[in-house]
Amino acid sequence: MDVFEALYTTRAMRRVSEDPIPDDVLKQMVDAGIRAPSGSNRQGWKFIVVTDPEIKNQLGDSYREAWDFYVKEFYGGTSDMGASNVLDDEKAQQVVRISKSAAWLSENFHKVPAMFVVLSRNDPTGSSIYPAIWSIMLAGRAHGVGTCLTTVLGMFKPEKAFEILSIPNDKGWKIDAVITAGYPLGKWGVAKRNPVDEVTYLNTWGNETNWNLKEPLWNY
Amino acid sequence: MDVFEALYTTRAMRRVSEDPIPDDVLKQMVDAGIRAPSGSNRQGWKFIVVTDPEIKNQLGDSYREAWDFYVKEFYGGTSDMGASNVLDDEKAQQVVRISKSAAWLSENFHKVPAMFVVLSRNDPTGSSIYPAIWSIMLAGRAHGVGTCLTTVLGMFKPEKAFEILSIPNDKGWKIDAVITAGYPLGKWGVAKRNPVDEVTYLNTWGNETNWNLKEPLWNY
């Protein structure tokens, strides 16, 4: 697969089938991940690949608890993640779509065929772990595997996940993300984004690019 | 370019020539970057593409100051970034290589043809900005452009960079990274990493994969 196809069409794929992912694919996803850069090449990372149904069940319970806590804490428990507060209709629609898809993942977390629990230490900025995480997702895309990056399990009540996965809690490790992975039920496509012109300046803040870039530079 | 070639061979390329990068390439690097996922698709990012020699000179001074502060603070000012404290010979050699290359970048920062100053807000974990940053670097690789991710400018004494780039300091923006970019003086290749077997577990911490993966699953 061309690198630009991967970069432009790897979007959050929360709804996936229960079909298992072959070991060779899981292996290459991690192997591509560890080629990513990390500060001073320290590689302060660990990956736990979870496919065991019992562990997935337990993680699913833990994830739902963290997700419910997150939704309650940040959106007052409304199921639309605050979409009713968004004025712009198109954006509100998108938030509704995301919140439905995220709720689907929360309910079906244990059925996702594989998860990559990603841990790091001594990485205060995230700069040494998220390139590896994104590489795992891009490598998955090349194999037709849909992924979704979620941080809630590590951010809210991670103690249970540590217990379930037998992670030592005295070595400085933290769970940065869980990447869920499976063959998508939906379709691949280029995600809609605010165009480059709106988020890019030349040389100094506020200095418009005049690149006039409203459409993606790559087509699916 | 195949996605795996990009994932396996995009390594920190600090030493680059002064040849300018065409606008079309800079554009596509940002355009690929903004396709990356961000939490709830919030896209809380800004990119300042710096090619102006005067701004680069000023940033170079600021970078050198931050870099010297970093080396002094973390390595007691030793030029080898603590390599003399590393017992394993091979690793010590690598740290020496990295420190030399990093010192080169510090001295030549202002001569690098283009820089992407990447800003975010409301992203405590880095999960919503480093995928975009890594995508910019991968897209550069596809165009033969070498990049290096550096966080020191944002971490140490960022006030000066804010001033140079006229970034408002009351809107919650922070500089996550500067990506330096240019045509490499060195060669592309697969970076050496601790193998998958050493950093991956199956289902629970400590449970070896037995994947016996000592060599990269992709060859250059």
Boltz contact constraints between the chains, C-beta under 6 A:
constraints:
  - contact:
      token1: [A, 1]
      token2: [B, 3]
      max_distance: 6.0
  - contact:
      token1: [A, 3]
      token2: [B, 1]
      max_distance: 6.0
  - contact:
      token1: [A, 3]
      token2: [B, 3]
      max_distance: 6.0
  - contact:
      token1: [A, 3]
      token2: [B, 6]
      max_distance: 6.0
  - contact:
      token1: [A, 3]
      token2: [B, 142]
      max_distance: 6.0
  - contact:
      token1: [A, 6]
      token2: [B, 3]
      max_distance: 6.0
  - contact:
      token1: [A, 7]
      token2: [B, 32]
      max_distance: 6.0
  - contact:
      token1: [A, 7]
      token2: [B, 35]
      max_distance: 6.0
  - contact:
      token1: [A, 7]
      token2: [B, 135]
      max_distance: 6.0
  - contact:
      token1: [A, 8]
      token2: [B, 35]
      max_distance: 6.0
  - contact:
      token1: [A, 12]
      token2: [B, 37]
      max_distance: 6.0
  - contact:
      token1: [A, 27]
      token2: [B, 211]
      max_distance: 6.0
  - contact:
      token1: [A, 28]
      token2: [B, 217]
      max_distance: 6.0
  - contact:
      token1: [A, 30]
      token2: [B, 196]
      max_distance: 6.0
  - contact:
      token1: [A, 30]
      token2: [B, 200]
      max_distance: 6.0
  - contact:
      token1: [A, 31]
      token2: [B, 196]
      max_distance: 6.0
  - contact:
      token1: [A, 31]
      token2: [B, 217]
      max_distance: 6.0
  - contact:
      token1: [A, 32]
      token2: [B, 7]
      max_distance: 6.0
  - contact:
      token1: [A, 34]
      token2: [B, 193]
      max_distance: 6.0
  - contact:
      token1: [A, 35]
      token2: [B, 7]
      max_distance: 6.0
  - contact:
      token1: [A, 35]
      token2: [B, 8]
      max_distance: 6.0
  - contact:
      token1: [A, 37]
      token2: [B, 12]
      max_distance: 6.0
  - contact:
      token1: [A, 43]
      token2: [B, 194]
      max_distance: 6.0
  - contact:
      token1: [A, 45]
      token2: [B, 199]
      max_distance: 6.0
  - contact:
      token1: [A, 46]
      token2: [B, 199]
      max_distance: 6.0
  - contact:
      token1: [A, 47]
      token2: [B, 200]
      max_distance: 6.0
  - contact:
      token1: [A, 48]
      token2: [B, 201]
      max_distance: 6.0
  - contact:
      token1: [A, 49]
      token2: [B, 202]
      max_distance: 6.0
  - contact:
      token1: [A, 50]
      token2: [B, 203]
      max_distance: 6.0
  - contact:
      token1: [A, 52]
      token2: [B, 203]
      max_distance: 6.0
  - contact:
      token1: [A, 55]
      token2: [B, 203]
      max_distance: 6.0
  - contact:
      token1: [A, 125]
      token2: [B, 126]
      max_distance: 6.0
  - contact:
      token1: [A, 125]
      token2: [B, 151]
      max_distance: 6.0
  - contact:
      token1: [A, 126]
      token2: [B, 125]
      max_distance: 6.0
  - contact:
      token1: [A, 126]
      token2: [B, 126]
      max_distance: 6.0
  - contact:
      token1: [A, 126]
      token2: [B, 130]
      max_distance: 6.0
  - contact:
      token1: [A, 127]
      token2: [B, 130]
      max_distance: 6.0
  - contact:
      token1: [A, 127]
      token2: [B, 151]
      max_distance: 6.0
  - contact:
      token1: [A, 130]
      token2: [B, 126]
      max_distance: 6.0
  - contact:
      token1: [A, 130]
      token2: [B, 127]
      max_distance: 6.0
  - contact:
      token1: [A, 130]
      token2: [B, 130]
      max_distance: 6.0
  - contact:
      token1: [A, 130]
      token2: [B, 131]
      max_distance: 6.0
  - contact:
      token1: [A, 131]
      token2: [B, 130]
      max_distance: 6.0
  - contact:
      token1: [A, 131]
      token2: [B, 134]
      max_distance: 6.0
  - contact:
      token1: [A, 134]
      token2: [B, 131]
      max_distance: 6.0
  - contact:
      token1: [A, 134]
      token2: [B, 134]
      max_distance: 6.0
  - contact:
      token1: [A, 135]
      token2: [B, 7]
      max_distance: 6.0
  - contact:
      token1: [A, 142]
      token2: [B, 3]
      max_distance: 6.0
  - contact:
      token1: [A, 151]
      token2: [B, 125]
      max_distance: 6.0
  - contact:
      token1: [A, 151]
      token2: [B, 127]
      max_distance: 6.0
  - contact:
      token1: [A, 165]
      token2: [B, 204]
      max_distance: 6.0
  - contact:
      token1: [A, 165]
      token2: [B, 205]
      max_distance: 6.0
  - contact:
      token1: [A, 166]
      token2: [B, 204]
      max_distance: 6.0
  - contact:
      token1: [A, 166]
      token2: [B, 205]
      max_distance: 6.0
  - contact:
      token1: [A, 167]
      token2: [B, 205]
      max_distance: 6.0
  - contact:
      token1: [A, 193]
      token2: [B, 34]
      max_distance: 6.0
  - contact:
      token1: [A, 194]
      token2: [B, 43]
      max_distance: 6.0
  - contact:
      token1: [A, 196]
      token2: [B, 30]
      max_distance: 6.0
  - contact:
      token1: [A, 196]
      token2: [B, 31]
      max_distance: 6.0
  - contact:
      token1: [A, 199]
      token2: [B, 45]
      max_distance: 6.0
  - contact:
      token1: [A, 199]
      token2: [B, 46]
      max_distance: 6.0
  - contact:
      token1: [A, 200]
      token2: [B, 30]
      max_distance: 6.0
  - contact:
      token1: [A, 200]
      token2: [B, 47]
      max_distance: 6.0
  - contact:
      token1: [A, 201]
      token2: [B, 48]
      max_distance: 6.0
  - contact:
      token1: [A, 202]
      token2: [B, 49]
      max_distance: 6.0
  - contact:
      token1: [A, 203]
      token2: [B, 50]
      max_distance: 6.0
  - contact:
      token1: [A, 203]
      token2: [B, 52]
      max_distance: 6.0
  - contact:
      token1: [A, 203]
      token2: [B, 55]
      max_distance: 6.0
  - contact:
      token1: [A, 204]
      token2: [B, 165]
      max_distance: 6.0
  - contact:
      token1: [A, 204]
      token2: [B, 166]
      max_distance: 6.0
  - contact:
      token1: [A, 205]
      token2: [B, 165]
      max_distance: 6.0
  - contact:
      token1: [A, 205]
      token2: [B, 166]
      max_distance: 6.0
  - contact:
      token1: [A, 205]
      token2: [B, 167]
      max_distance: 6.0
  - contact:
      token1: [A, 211]
      token2: [B, 27]
      max_distance: 6.0
  - contact:
      token1: [A, 217]
      token2: [B, 28]
      max_distance: 6.0
  - contact:
      token1: [A, 217]
      token2: [B, 31]
      max_distance: 6.0
